[in-house]
């Protein structure tokens, strides 16, 4: 997969891309689109893959117990 950034808006059956949108396409198809007029290759960014997302640990906030104020009399 190759990553391209759209320079113009493009739409077709089942898709619509806006200028500036980053899209992952198969290599040959991305090369055809990245002609400098319709799109350009995005260098230095790796495409997001399900395997890469699964490798990152999921971050969640831990709930802290609510502190009770105790009164001493």
C-alpha positions as CSV (number, residue, x, y, z in Angstrom):
1,X,0.0,0.0,0.0
2,X,1.1,3.5,-0.7
3,X,-0.1,6.7,0.8
4,X,-1.1,9.7,-1.3
5,X,-2.5,13.2,-0.5
6,X,-5.2,14.4,-2.8
7,X,-4.7,17.8,-4.4
8,X,-8.1,18.0,-6.0
9,X,-11.5,16.6,-5.1
10,X,-12.4,13.3,-6.6
11,X,-15.6,11.2,-6.4
12,X,-16.9,8.1,-7.9
13,X,-19.1,5.1,-7.1
14,X,-19.0,4.6,-3.3
15,X,-16.2,7.2,-2.5
16,X,-15.6,10.9,-2.3
17,X,-12.2,12.4,-1.5
18,X,-11.5,16.1,-0.7
19,X,-8.3,18.1,-1.3
20,X,-5.8,17.4,1.5
21,X,-7.3,14.0,2.3
22,X,-4.7,11.2,2.7
23,X,-5.6,7.9,1.1
24,X,-4.0,4.4,1.1
25,X,-4.0,2.7,-2.3
26,X,-2.2,-0.3,-3.9
27,X,1.2,0.7,-5.3
28,X,0.4,0.8,-9.0
29,X,-2.9,2.6,-8.5
30,X,-1.3,5.1,-6.1
31,X,1.5,5.8,-8.7
32,X,-1.2,6.5,-11.3
33,X,-3.0,9.0,-9.1
34,X,0.2,10.7,-7.8
35,X,0.9,12.6,-11.0
36,X,1.4,16.0,-9.2
37,X,-2.0,17.3,-10.4
38,X,-4.5,15.0,-8.8
39,X,-2.4,13.7,-5.9
40,X,1.1,13.4,-4.5
41,X,2.9,10.7,-2.5
42,X,3.1,11.2,1.2
43,X,6.7,10.6,2.2
44,X,7.8,9.8,5.7
45,X,4.4,8.5,7.0
46,X,3.7,4.8,7.4
47,X,0.1,3.7,6.4
48,X,-2.0,2.6,9.3
49,X,-2.5,-1.1,9.3
50,X,-4.6,-3.3,11.6
51,X,-1.5,-5.1,12.7
52,X,0.2,-1.8,13.7
53,X,-2.9,-0.7,15.6
54,X,-3.1,-4.0,17.5
55,X,0.6,-3.7,18.5
56,X,0.0,-0.5,20.3
57,X,-1.3,-0.9,23.8
58,X,-4.7,0.5,24.4
59,X,-4.7,3.4,26.8
60,X,-7.5,3.9,29.2
61,X,-7.8,6.1,32.3
62,X,-8.1,4.3,35.6
63,X,-10.9,5.3,37.8
64,X,-9.9,6.6,41.1
65,X,-12.1,5.9,44.1
66,X,-13.9,9.0,45.3
67,X,-12.4,10.3,48.5
68,X,-14.8,10.7,51.4
69,X,-14.3,13.5,53.8
70,X,-14.5,12.2,57.3
71,X,-15.4,14.5,60.1
72,X,-13.9,14.1,63.5
73,X,-15.9,15.5,66.4
